[in-house]
């Protein structure tokens, strides 16, 4: 988890564009492009700014199946 926390901190600091595959209960998977704004390690949750819709969404870490920085 410590290594993952370092990645999250770097992505937040660098305002890095990320591609995430999110699992929505009852709906399925959805691919989202956005930027991680904040990560709460105690609640295992994150705030993501979604570039396409210009909205901020709250996700639990267990909802994120895959996360990849855009090169």
NORDADA-V169322 format. One record per residue. N is the residue number from 1. SS is DSSP state (A for helix, B for strand, O for the rest). PSI is psi as a letter, one per 20 degrees, with the letter a starting at -180 (NA if undefined). D_LAST is the distance of its C-alpha to the last C-alpha in whole Angstrom. Layout:
N SS PSI D_LAST
N SS PSI D_LAST
This chain:
1 O h 23
2 A g 23
3 A g 20
4 A g 18
5 A h 20
6 A g 18
7 A g 15
8 A g 16
9 A g 17
10 A g 14
11 A h 12
12 A g 15
13 A g 16
14 A i 13
15 O l 13
16 O p 9
17 B p 8
18 B q 9
19 B p 10
20 B q 14
21 B o 17
22 B p 20
23 B o 23
24 B p 26
25 O p 30
26 O i 32
27 O g 29
28 B b 26
29 B q 23
30 B p 20
31 B p 17
32 B p 16
33 B p 13
34 B a 13
35 B p 13
36 B p 16
37 B g 19
38 B q 21
39 B p 21
40 B o 25
41 O i 26
42 O h 29
43 O i 29
44 O l 26
45 B r 24
46 B q 22
47 B p 21
48 B p 18
49 B o 18
50 B o 17
51 O g 16
52 O g 18
53 O i 21
54 O l 21
55 B r 22
56 B p 22
57 B q 23
58 B p 24
59 B q 23
60 B q 25
61 A h 22
62 A i 24
63 A h 23
64 B o 20
65 B h 19
66 B q 16
67 B p 13
68 B p 9
69 B q 6
70 O p 4
71 O NA 0
